[in-house]
Amino acid sequence: MSKSMPLIERQLHSILHRAFVEARSCARCGRLEQVLDLADYFEAIALEMNHLDAEALERIRRMLQGYQAKYASTASNYLWILELTEEQYDNAFEPRPWDDAAMSSA
């Protein structure tokens, strides 16, 4: 793995967060089959995160590709998050508006 483990873990947590948001949105729109598939894919992804190494990361990448291919018009772009460099990730996801530091500097 060419990326640091802390960056990969942060990216995967952002991906899981986005999956919960997508599940809520799909449920509200009545796309229940997609919600079930989302749960199936992300249940496996969460288990892979328990023993994260290069092979597990590759399996996660393939699962994300499979889900995104199946729901190309409605799925979030999870792979985009996984491909970000640390600087790109920080620019896209930091600071979080609910952080005390971000709130006090505003």
Backbone as XML, in Angstrom:
<?xml version="1.0"?>
<chain id="A" units="angstrom">
  <residue number="1" name="MET">
    <atom name="N" x="0.850" y="-1.178" z="0.000"/>
    <atom name="CA" x="0.000" y="0.000" z="0.000"/>
    <atom name="C" x="0.891" y="1.235" z="0.000"/>
  </residue>
  <residue number="2" name="SER">
    <atom name="N" x="0.662" y="2.112" z="-0.934"/>
    <atom name="CA" x="1.473" y="3.320" z="-1.006"/>
    <atom name="C" x="0.934" y="4.434" z="-0.115"/>
  </residue>
  <residue number="3" name="LYS">
    <atom name="N" x="-0.281" y="4.322" z="0.338"/>
    <atom name="CA" x="-0.881" y="5.326" z="1.227"/>
    <atom name="C" x="-0.674" y="4.908" z="2.674"/>
  </residue>
  <residue number="4" name="SER">
    <atom name="N" x="-0.729" y="5.896" z="3.550"/>
    <atom name="CA" x="-0.617" y="5.577" z="4.969"/>
    <atom name="C" x="-1.910" y="4.909" z="5.451"/>
  </residue>
  <residue number="5" name="MET">
    <atom name="N" x="-1.762" y="4.036" z="6.424"/>
    <atom name="CA" x="-2.929" y="3.350" z="6.986"/>
    <atom name="C" x="-3.911" y="4.347" z="7.607"/>
  </residue>
  <residue number="6" name="PRO">
    <atom name="N" x="-3.448" y="5.392" z="8.325"/>
    <atom name="CA" x="-4.419" y="6.351" z="8.863"/>
    <atom name="C" x="-5.266" y="7.023" z="7.771"/>
  </residue>
  <residue number="7" name="LEU">
    <atom name="N" x="-4.672" y="7.338" z="6.621"/>
    <atom name="CA" x="-5.445" y="7.939" z="5.531"/>
    <atom name="C" x="-6.463" y="6.943" z="4.995"/>
  </residue>
  <residue number="8" name="ILE">
    <atom name="N" x="-6.045" y="5.712" z="4.769"/>
    <atom name="CA" x="-6.970" y="4.696" z="4.254"/>
    <atom name="C" x="-8.126" y="4.489" z="5.225"/>
  </residue>
  <residue number="9" name="GLU">
    <atom name="N" x="-7.833" y="4.432" z="6.500"/>
    <atom name="CA" x="-8.895" y="4.268" z="7.491"/>
    <atom name="C" x="-9.855" y="5.449" z="7.472"/>
  </residue>
  <residue number="10" name="ARG">
    <atom name="N" x="-9.335" y="6.666" z="7.373"/>
    <atom name="CA" x="-10.210" y="7.848" z="7.294"/>
    <atom name="C" x="-11.075" y="7.795" z="6.039"/>
  </residue>
  <residue number="11" name="GLN">
    <atom name="N" x="-10.493" y="7.383" z="4.928"/>
    <atom name="CA" x="-11.251" y="7.271" z="3.686"/>
    <atom name="C" x="-12.360" y="6.231" z="3.829"/>
  </residue>
  <residue number="12" name="LEU">
    <atom name="N" x="-12.042" y="5.099" z="4.413"/>
    <atom name="CA" x="-13.053" y="4.056" z="4.576"/>
    <atom name="C" x="-14.163" y="4.491" z="5.529"/>
  </residue>
  <residue number="13" name="HIS">
    <atom name="N" x="-13.825" y="5.231" z="6.554"/>
    <atom name="CA" x="-14.870" y="5.751" z="7.440"/>
    <atom name="C" x="-15.769" y="6.741" z="6.694"/>
  </residue>
  <residue number="14" name="SER">
    <atom name="N" x="-15.192" y="7.565" z="5.845"/>
    <atom name="CA" x="-16.007" y="8.485" z="5.033"/>
    <atom name="C" x="-16.896" y="7.718" z="4.067"/>
  </residue>
  <residue number="15" name="ILE">
    <atom name="N" x="-16.370" y="6.643" z="3.518"/>
    <atom name="CA" x="-17.160" y="5.809" z="2.606"/>
    <atom name="C" x="-18.319" y="5.160" z="3.355"/>
  </residue>
  <residue number="16" name="LEU">
    <atom name="N" x="-18.072" y="4.645" z="4.552"/>
    <atom name="CA" x="-19.162" y="4.061" z="5.345"/>
    <atom name="C" x="-20.210" y="5.111" z="5.699"/>
  </residue>
  <residue number="17" name="HIS">
    <atom name="N" x="-19.762" y="6.297" z="6.064"/>
    <atom name="CA" x="-20.706" y="7.380" z="6.369"/>
    <atom name="C" x="-21.583" y="7.674" z="5.159"/>
  </residue>
  <residue number="18" name="ARG">
    <atom name="N" x="-20.954" y="7.785" z="3.987"/>
    <atom name="CA" x="-21.712" y="8.070" z="2.771"/>
    <atom name="C" x="-22.696" y="6.948" z="2.463"/>
  </residue>
  <residue number="19" name="ALA">
    <atom name="N" x="-22.338" y="5.695" z="2.779"/>
    <atom name="CA" x="-23.243" y="4.563" z="2.543"/>
    <atom name="C" x="-24.488" y="4.666" z="3.414"/>
  </residue>
  <residue number="20" name="PHE">
    <atom name="N" x="-24.328" y="5.095" z="4.678"/>
    <atom name="CA" x="-25.499" y="5.285" z="5.543"/>
    <atom name="C" x="-26.401" y="6.395" z="4.999"/>
  </residue>
  <residue number="21" name="VAL">
    <atom name="N" x="-25.801" y="7.459" z="4.530"/>
    <atom name="CA" x="-26.587" y="8.556" z="3.943"/>
    <atom name="C" x="-27.320" y="8.062" z="2.705"/>
  </residue>
  <residue number="22" name="GLU">
    <atom name="N" x="-26.625" y="7.281" z="1.872"/>
    <atom name="CA" x="-27.266" y="6.749" z="0.672"/>
    <atom name="C" x="-28.397" y="5.791" z="1.026"/>
  </residue>
  <residue number="23" name="ALA">
    <atom name="N" x="-28.204" y="4.963" z="2.040"/>
    <atom name="CA" x="-29.258" y="4.032" z="2.453"/>
    <atom name="C" x="-30.516" y="4.790" z="2.874"/>
  </residue>
  <residue number="24" name="ARG">
    <atom name="N" x="-30.332" y="5.843" z="3.642"/>
    <atom name="CA" x="-31.483" y="6.654" z="4.069"/>
    <atom name="C" x="-32.191" y="7.256" z="2.859"/>
  </residue>
  <residue number="25" name="SER">
    <atom name="N" x="-31.423" y="7.795" z="1.935"/>
    <atom name="CA" x="-32.003" y="8.403" z="0.739"/>
    <atom name="C" x="-32.746" y="7.371" z="-0.103"/>
  </residue>
  <residue number="26" name="CYS">
    <atom name="N" x="-32.151" y="6.205" z="-0.285"/>
    <atom name="CA" x="-32.804" y="5.148" z="-1.064"/>
    <atom name="C" x="-34.094" y="4.689" z="-0.394"/>
  </residue>
  <residue number="27" name="ALA">
    <atom name="N" x="-34.070" y="4.539" z="0.914"/>
    <atom name="CA" x="-35.270" y="4.107" z="1.636"/>
    <atom name="C" x="-36.392" y="5.133" z="1.480"/>
  </residue>
  <residue number="28" name="ARG">
    <atom name="N" x="-36.043" y="6.401" z="1.587"/>
    <atom name="CA" x="-37.067" y="7.457" z="1.435"/>
    <atom name="C" x="-37.678" y="7.465" z="0.044"/>
  </residue>
  <residue number="29" name="CYS">
    <atom name="N" x="-36.876" y="7.070" z="-0.959"/>
    <atom name="CA" x="-37.354" y="7.062" z="-2.340"/>
    <atom name="C" x="-37.976" y="5.728" z="-2.744"/>
  </residue>
  <residue number="30" name="GLY">
    <atom name="N" x="-38.030" y="4.780" z="-1.810"/>
    <atom name="CA" x="-38.639" y="3.491" z="-2.091"/>
    <atom name="C" x="-37.747" y="2.526" z="-2.866"/>
  </residue>
  <residue number="31" name="ARG">
    <atom name="N" x="-36.454" y="2.802" z="-2.938"/>
    <atom name="CA" x="-35.526" y="1.909" z="-3.646"/>
    <atom name="C" x="-35.015" y="0.852" z="-2.662"/>
  </residue>
  <residue number="32" name="LEU">
    <atom name="N" x="-35.929" y="0.000" z="-2.229"/>
    <atom name="CA" x="-35.628" y="-0.962" z="-1.172"/>
    <atom name="C" x="-34.650" y="-2.046" z="-1.611"/>
  </residue>
  <residue number="33" name="GLU">
    <atom name="N" x="-34.704" y="-2.471" z="-2.870"/>
    <atom name="CA" x="-33.735" y="-3.461" z="-3.354"/>
    <atom name="C" x="-32.317" y="-2.886" z="-3.275"/>
  </residue>
  <residue number="34" name="GLN">
    <atom name="N" x="-32.177" y="-1.607" z="-3.600"/>
    <atom name="CA" x="-30.867" y="-0.981" z="-3.513"/>
    <atom name="C" x="-30.399" y="-0.883" z="-2.062"/>
  </residue>
  <residue number="35" name="VAL">
    <atom name="N" x="-31.325" y="-0.596" z="-1.149"/>
    <atom name="CA" x="-30.964" y="-0.550" z="0.274"/>
    <atom name="C" x="-30.453" y="-1.923" z="0.722"/>
  </residue>
  <residue number="36" name="LEU">
    <atom name="N" x="-31.136" y="-2.989" z="0.312"/>
    <atom name="CA" x="-30.707" y="-4.339" z="0.685"/>
    <atom name="C" x="-29.337" y="-4.662" z="0.102"/>
  </residue>
  <residue number="37" name="ASP">
    <atom name="N" x="-29.115" y="-4.315" z="-1.161"/>
    <atom name="CA" x="-27.809" y="-4.553" z="-1.773"/>
    <atom name="C" x="-26.725" y="-3.731" z="-1.086"/>
  </residue>
  <residue number="38" name="LEU">
    <atom name="N" x="-27.044" y="-2.496" z="-0.768"/>
    <atom name="CA" x="-26.094" y="-1.630" z="-0.069"/>
    <atom name="C" x="-25.687" y="-2.271" z="1.257"/>
  </residue>
  <residue number="39" name="ALA">
    <atom name="N" x="-26.657" y="-2.785" z="1.981"/>
    <atom name="CA" x="-26.362" y="-3.449" z="3.254"/>
    <atom name="C" x="-25.504" y="-4.692" z="3.032"/>
  </residue>
  <residue number="40" name="ASP">
    <atom name="N" x="-25.798" y="-5.470" z="2.012"/>
    <atom name="CA" x="-25.012" y="-6.671" z="1.728"/>
    <atom name="C" x="-23.558" y="-6.330" z="1.406"/>
  </residue>
  <residue number="41" name="TYR">
    <atom name="N" x="-23.361" y="-5.363" z="0.531"/>
    <atom name="CA" x="-22.001" y="-4.974" z="0.162"/>
    <atom name="C" x="-21.245" y="-4.409" z="1.360"/>
  </residue>
  <residue number="42" name="PHE">
    <atom name="N" x="-21.873" y="-3.503" z="2.078"/>
    <atom name="CA" x="-21.163" y="-2.815" z="3.142"/>
    <atom name="C" x="-21.008" y="-3.661" z="4.406"/>
  </residue>
  <residue number="43" name="GLU">
    <atom name="N" x="-21.822" y="-4.673" z="4.578"/>
    <atom name="CA" x="-21.586" y="-5.624" z="5.659"/>
    <atom name="C" x="-20.253" y="-6.332" z="5.413"/>
  </residue>
  <residue number="44" name="ALA">
    <atom name="N" x="-20.025" y="-6.744" z="4.170"/>
    <atom name="CA" x="-18.767" y="-7.411" z="3.816"/>
    <atom name="C" x="-17.589" y="-6.444" z="3.891"/>
  </residue>
  <residue number="45" name="ILE">
    <atom name="N" x="-17.787" y="-5.216" z="3.461"/>
    <atom name="CA" x="-16.714" y="-4.221" z="3.518"/>
    <atom name="C" x="-16.314" y="-3.957" z="4.964"/>
  </residue>
  <residue number="46" name="ALA">
    <atom name="N" x="-17.278" y="-3.827" z="5.844"/>
    <atom name="CA" x="-16.978" y="-3.581" z="7.256"/>
    <atom name="C" x="-16.169" y="-4.730" z="7.844"/>
  </residue>
  <residue number="47" name="LEU">
    <atom name="N" x="-16.472" y="-5.958" z="7.472"/>
    <atom name="CA" x="-15.699" y="-7.108" z="7.955"/>
    <atom name="C" x="-14.270" y="-7.079" z="7.423"/>
  </residue>
  <residue number="48" name="GLU">
    <atom name="N" x="-14.093" y="-6.672" z="6.171"/>
    <atom name="CA" x="-12.744" y="-6.560" z="5.596"/>
    <atom name="C" x="-11.910" y="-5.529" z="6.354"/>
  </residue>
  <residue number="49" name="MET">
    <atom name="N" x="-12.553" y="-4.521" z="6.888"/>
    <atom name="CA" x="-11.839" y="-3.464" z="7.606"/>
    <atom name="C" x="-11.232" y="-3.970" z="8.915"/>
  </residue>
  <residue number="50" name="ASN">
    <atom name="N" x="-11.702" y="-5.103" z="9.416"/>
    <atom name="CA" x="-11.158" y="-5.661" z="10.656"/>
    <atom name="C" x="-9.716" y="-6.125" z="10.516"/>
  </residue>
  <residue number="51" name="HIS">
    <atom name="N" x="-9.333" y="-6.529" z="9.324"/>
    <atom name="CA" x="-7.978" y="-7.044" z="9.069"/>
    <atom name="C" x="-7.463" y="-6.395" z="7.789"/>
  </residue>
  <residue number="52" name="LEU">
    <atom name="N" x="-7.308" y="-5.108" z="7.832"/>
    <atom name="CA" x="-7.002" y="-4.334" z="6.636"/>
    <atom name="C" x="-5.546" y="-4.501" z="6.221"/>
  </residue>
  <residue number="53" name="ASP">
    <atom name="N" x="-5.371" y="-5.003" z="5.017"/>
    <atom name="CA" x="-4.063" y="-5.084" z="4.384"/>
    <atom name="C" x="-4.291" y="-4.857" z="2.890"/>
  </residue>
  <residue number="54" name="ALA">
    <atom name="N" x="-3.258" y="-5.005" z="2.087"/>
    <atom name="CA" x="-3.374" y="-4.724" z="0.651"/>
    <atom name="C" x="-4.431" y="-5.606" z="-0.019"/>
  </residue>
  <residue number="55" name="GLU">
    <atom name="N" x="-4.491" y="-6.866" z="0.381"/>
    <atom name="CA" x="-5.469" y="-7.777" z="-0.230"/>
    <atom name="C" x="-6.893" y="-7.404" z="0.171"/>
  </residue>
  <residue number="56" name="ALA">
    <atom name="N" x="-7.082" y="-7.074" z="1.432"/>
    <atom name="CA" x="-8.416" y="-6.662" z="1.890"/>
    <atom name="C" x="-8.837" y="-5.376" z="1.193"/>
  </residue>
  <residue number="57" name="LEU">
    <atom name="N" x="-7.908" y="-4.449" z="1.037"/>
    <atom name="CA" x="-8.227" y="-3.196" z="0.350"/>
    <atom name="C" x="-8.608" y="-3.446" z="-1.096"/>
  </residue>
  <residue number="58" name="GLU">
    <atom name="N" x="-7.962" y="-4.399" z="-1.745"/>
    <atom name="CA" x="-8.314" y="-4.735" z="-3.121"/>
    <atom name="C" x="-9.703" y="-5.379" z="-3.179"/>
  </residue>
  <residue number="59" name="ARG">
    <atom name="N" x="-10.038" y="-6.224" z="-2.216"/>
    <atom name="CA" x="-11.387" y="-6.813" z="-2.181"/>
    <atom name="C" x="-12.438" y="-5.717" z="-1.958"/>
  </residue>
  <residue number="60" name="ILE">
    <atom name="N" x="-12.136" y="-4.769" z="-1.088"/>
    <atom name="CA" x="-13.051" y="-3.644" z="-0.852"/>
    <atom name="C" x="-13.243" y="-2.858" z="-2.145"/>
  </residue>
  <residue number="61" name="ARG">
    <atom name="N" x="-12.154" y="-2.590" z="-2.828"/>
    <atom name="CA" x="-12.228" y="-1.845" z="-4.094"/>
    <atom name="C" x="-13.125" y="-2.576" z="-5.104"/>
  </residue>
  <residue number="62" name="ARG">
    <atom name="N" x="-12.962" y="-3.897" z="-5.200"/>
    <atom name="CA" x="-13.797" y="-4.666" z="-6.135"/>
    <atom name="C" x="-15.268" y="-4.647" z="-5.736"/>
  </residue>
  <residue number="63" name="MET">
    <atom name="N" x="-15.543" y="-4.704" z="-4.429"/>
    <atom name="CA" x="-16.937" y="-4.641" z="-3.979"/>
    <atom name="C" x="-17.541" y="-3.279" z="-4.306"/>
  </residue>
  <residue number="64" name="LEU">
    <atom name="N" x="-16.786" y="-2.222" z="-4.070"/>
    <atom name="CA" x="-17.282" y="-0.886" z="-4.391"/>
    <atom name="C" x="-17.531" y="-0.750" z="-5.888"/>
  </residue>
  <residue number="65" name="GLN">
    <atom name="N" x="-16.626" y="-1.276" z="-6.701"/>
    <atom name="CA" x="-16.810" y="-1.246" z="-8.151"/>
    <atom name="C" x="-18.076" y="-1.997" z="-8.545"/>
  </residue>
  <residue number="66" name="GLY">
    <atom name="N" x="-18.294" y="-3.166" z="-7.939"/>
    <atom name="CA" x="-19.484" y="-3.957" z="-8.246"/>
    <atom name="C" x="-20.767" y="-3.237" z="-7.894"/>
  </residue>
  <residue number="67" name="TYR">
    <atom name="N" x="-20.788" y="-2.643" z="-6.701"/>
    <atom name="CA" x="-21.990" y="-1.912" z="-6.283"/>
    <atom name="C" x="-22.232" y="-0.708" z="-7.189"/>
  </residue>
  <residue number="68" name="GLN">
    <atom name="N" x="-21.182" y="0.054" z="-7.449"/>
    <atom name="CA" x="-21.340" y="1.238" z="-8.295"/>
    <atom name="C" x="-21.749" y="0.866" z="-9.719"/>
  </residue>
  <residue number="69" name="ALA">
    <atom name="N" x="-21.264" y="-0.250" z="-10.230"/>
    <atom name="CA" x="-21.661" y="-0.685" z="-11.571"/>
    <atom name="C" x="-23.131" y="-1.087" z="-11.598"/>
  </residue>
  <residue number="70" name="LYS">
    <atom name="N" x="-23.574" y="-1.761" z="-10.555"/>
    <atom name="CA" x="-24.966" y="-2.210" z="-10.502"/>
    <atom name="C" x="-25.931" y="-1.035" z="-10.400"/>
  </residue>
  <residue number="71" name="TYR">
    <atom name="N" x="-25.541" y="0.004" z="-9.689"/>
    <atom name="CA" x="-26.414" y="1.166" z="-9.481"/>
    <atom name="C" x="-25.731" y="2.424" z="-10.011"/>
  </residue>
  <residue number="72" name="ALA">
    <atom name="N" x="-25.272" y="2.345" z="-11.247"/>
    <atom name="CA" x="-24.466" y="3.422" z="-11.838"/>
    <atom name="C" x="-25.161" y="4.779" z="-11.816"/>
  </residue>
  <residue number="73" name="SER">
    <atom name="N" x="-26.456" y="4.797" z="-11.942"/>
    <atom name="CA" x="-27.148" y="6.091" z="-12.013"/>
    <atom name="C" x="-27.533" y="6.652" z="-10.645"/>
  </residue>
  <residue number="74" name="THR">
    <atom name="N" x="-27.452" y="5.841" z="-9.583"/>
    <atom name="CA" x="-27.905" y="6.329" z="-8.277"/>
    <atom name="C" x="-26.900" y="6.153" z="-7.153"/>
  </residue>
  <residue number="75" name="ALA">
    <atom name="N" x="-25.864" y="5.357" z="-7.360"/>
    <atom name="CA" x="-24.893" y="5.101" z="-6.285"/>
    <atom name="C" x="-23.947" y="6.279" z="-6.109"/>
  </residue>
  <residue number="76" name="SER">
    <atom name="N" x="-23.507" y="6.477" z="-4.889"/>
    <atom name="CA" x="-22.455" y="7.454" z="-4.620"/>
    <atom name="C" x="-21.163" y="6.970" z="-5.266"/>
  </residue>
  <residue number="77" name="ASN">
    <atom name="N" x="-20.265" y="7.902" z="-5.510"/>
    <atom name="CA" x="-18.971" y="7.537" z="-6.088"/>
    <atom name="C" x="-17.987" y="7.249" z="-4.962"/>
  </residue>
  <residue number="78" name="TYR">
    <atom name="N" x="-18.093" y="6.068" z="-4.408"/>
    <atom name="CA" x="-17.249" y="5.663" z="-3.295"/>
    <atom name="C" x="-15.787" y="5.529" z="-3.705"/>
  </residue>
  <residue number="79" name="LEU">
    <atom name="N" x="-15.554" y="5.041" z="-4.902"/>
    <atom name="CA" x="-14.180" y="4.848" z="-5.370"/>
    <atom name="C" x="-13.420" y="6.171" z="-5.449"/>
  </residue>
  <residue number="80" name="TRP">
    <atom name="N" x="-14.117" y="7.238" z="-5.750"/>
    <atom name="CA" x="-13.485" y="8.556" z="-5.790"/>
    <atom name="C" x="-12.819" y="8.861" z="-4.452"/>
  </residue>
  <residue number="81" name="ILE">
    <atom name="N" x="-13.518" y="8.586" z="-3.384"/>
    <atom name="CA" x="-12.970" y="8.849" z="-2.048"/>
    <atom name="C" x="-11.715" y="8.013" z="-1.814"/>
  </residue>
  <residue number="82" name="LEU">
    <atom name="N" x="-11.761" y="6.764" z="-2.214"/>
    <atom name="CA" x="-10.640" y="5.860" z="-1.992"/>
    <atom name="C" x="-9.411" y="6.244" z="-2.810"/>
  </residue>
  <residue number="83" name="GLU">
    <atom name="N" x="-9.604" y="6.932" z="-3.920"/>
    <atom name="CA" x="-8.495" y="7.300" z="-4.796"/>
    <atom name="C" x="-7.822" y="8.616" z="-4.405"/>
  </residue>
  <residue number="84" name="LEU">
    <atom name="N" x="-8.394" y="9.367" z="-3.493"/>
    <atom name="CA" x="-7.850" y="10.674" z="-3.137"/>
    <atom name="C" x="-6.489" y="10.559" z="-2.453"/>
  </residue>
  <residue number="85" name="THR">
    <atom name="N" x="-5.631" y="11.525" z="-2.749"/>
    <atom name="CA" x="-4.396" y="11.658" z="-1.986"/>
    <atom name="C" x="-4.752" y="12.271" z="-0.635"/>
  </residue>
  <residue number="86" name="GLU">
    <atom name="N" x="-3.793" y="12.296" z="0.280"/>
    <atom name="CA" x="-4.067" y="12.871" z="1.594"/>
    <atom name="C" x="-4.451" y="14.350" z="1.488"/>
  </residue>
  <residue number="87" name="GLU">
    <atom name="N" x="-3.746" y="15.089" z="0.665"/>
    <atom name="CA" x="-4.069" y="16.509" z="0.496"/>
    <atom name="C" x="-5.459" y="16.684" z="-0.109"/>
  </residue>
  <residue number="88" name="GLN">
    <atom name="N" x="-5.791" y="15.901" z="-1.113"/>
    <atom name="CA" x="-7.118" y="15.981" z="-1.724"/>
    <atom name="C" x="-8.208" y="15.613" z="-0.724"/>
  </residue>
  <residue number="89" name="TYR">
    <atom name="N" x="-7.945" y="14.577" z="0.057"/>
    <atom name="CA" x="-8.927" y="14.151" z="1.062"/>
    <atom name="C" x="-9.156" y="15.264" z="2.082"/>
  </residue>
  <residue number="90" name="ASP">
    <atom name="N" x="-8.064" y="15.826" z="2.587"/>
    <atom name="CA" x="-8.187" y="16.898" z="3.581"/>
    <atom name="C" x="-8.937" y="18.095" z="3.011"/>
  </residue>
  <residue number="91" name="ASN">
    <atom name="N" x="-8.696" y="18.430" z="1.762"/>
    <atom name="CA" x="-9.407" y="19.549" z="1.136"/>
    <atom name="C" x="-10.887" y="19.250" z="0.942"/>
  </residue>
  <residue number="92" name="ALA">
    <atom name="N" x="-11.201" y="17.995" z="0.670"/>
    <atom name="CA" x="-12.600" y="17.617" z="0.417"/>
    <atom name="C" x="-13.394" y="17.394" z="1.695"/>
  </residue>
  <residue number="93" name="PHE">
    <atom name="N" x="-12.740" y="16.910" z="2.765"/>
    <atom name="CA" x="-13.476" y="16.481" z="3.952"/>
    <atom name="C" x="-13.123" y="17.215" z="5.233"/>
  </residue>
  <residue number="94" name="GLU">
    <atom name="N" x="-12.143" y="18.096" z="5.209"/>
    <atom name="CA" x="-11.744" y="18.813" z="6.422"/>
    <atom name="C" x="-11.829" y="20.306" z="6.161"/>
  </residue>
  <residue number="95" name="PRO">
    <atom name="N" x="-12.084" y="21.157" z="7.090"/>
    <atom name="CA" x="-12.547" y="20.797" z="8.426"/>
    <atom name="C" x="-14.020" y="20.405" z="8.399"/>
  </residue>
  <residue number="96" name="ARG">
    <atom name="N" x="-14.381" y="19.600" z="9.333"/>
    <atom name="CA" x="-15.791" y="19.206" z="9.453"/>
    <atom name="C" x="-16.510" y="20.311" z="10.204"/>
  </residue>
  <residue number="97" name="PRO">
    <atom name="N" x="-17.671" y="20.702" z="9.756"/>
    <atom name="CA" x="-18.357" y="21.840" z="10.380"/>
    <atom name="C" x="-18.745" y="21.613" z="11.831"/>
  </residue>
  <residue number="98" name="TRP">
    <atom name="N" x="-18.806" y="20.378" z="12.274"/>
    <atom name="CA" x="-19.205" y="20.113" z="13.658"/>
    <atom name="C" x="-18.010" y="20.075" z="14.612"/>
  </residue>
  <residue number="99" name="ASP">
    <atom name="N" x="-16.782" y="20.205" z="14.085"/>
    <atom name="CA" x="-15.600" y="20.251" z="14.950"/>
    <atom name="C" x="-15.591" y="21.546" z="15.727"/>
  </residue>
  <residue number="100" name="ASP">
    <atom name="N" x="-15.250" y="21.471" z="17.015"/>
    <atom name="CA" x="-15.167" y="22.669" z="17.849"/>
    <atom name="C" x="-14.161" y="23.665" z="17.296"/>
  </residue>
  <residue number="101" name="ALA">
    <atom name="N" x="-13.026" y="23.173" z="16.846"/>
    <atom name="CA" x="-11.986" y="24.064" z="16.319"/>
    <atom name="C" x="-12.485" y="24.823" z="15.098"/>
  </residue>
  <residue number="102" name="ALA">
    <atom name="N" x="-13.204" y="24.139" z="14.231"/>
    <atom name="CA" x="-13.722" y="24.794" z="13.033"/>
    <atom name="C" x="-14.770" y="25.831" z="13.415"/>
  </residue>
  <residue number="103" name="MET">
    <atom name="N" x="-15.569" y="25.513" z="14.419"/>
    <atom name="CA" x="-16.626" y="26.435" z="14.833"/>
    <atom name="C" x="-16.033" y="27.676" z="15.511"/>
  </residue>
  <residue number="104" name="SER">
    <atom name="N" x="-14.974" y="27.515" z="16.291"/>
    <atom name="CA" x="-14.421" y="28.651" z="17.011"/>
    <atom name="C" x="-13.620" y="29.574" z="16.110"/>
  </residue>
  <residue number="105" name="SER">
    <atom name="N" x="-13.130" y="29.075" z="14.977"/>
    <atom name="CA" x="-12.368" y="29.933" z="14.089"/>
    <atom name="C" x="-13.248" y="30.629" z="13.065"/>
  </residue>
  <residue number="106" name="ALA">
    <atom name="N" x="-14.501" y="30.305" z="13.031"/>
    <atom name="CA" x="-15.417" y="30.910" z="12.050"/>
    <atom name="C" x="-15.822" y="32.309" z="12.437"/>
  </residue>
</chain>
